[in-house]
């Protein structure tokens, strides 16, 4: 018999307090305009509300969710280090 592919979808939500509405809006725009993140489908959707940014990841495997989460966390780390440098 052939292998059966798992259709179960795993979702992971990353919630970031950007400390200001300005920072959350800048980060939101950066995420949406980043071609690499889009091409690699690193996140399903992003939503901003005040200083809070929520990023949803979705995949069929835990390994892929971990990979996407690590890439998003690396992106966030770079973003906040850059903001800190120029603040």
Buried (B, 14 or more C-beta within 10 A) or exposed (E): EEEEEEEEEEEBEBEBEBEEEEBBBBBBEEBEEBEEBEEEEBBBEBEBEEBEBBBBBBBEEEEBBEBBBEBBEEBBEEBBEEBEEEE
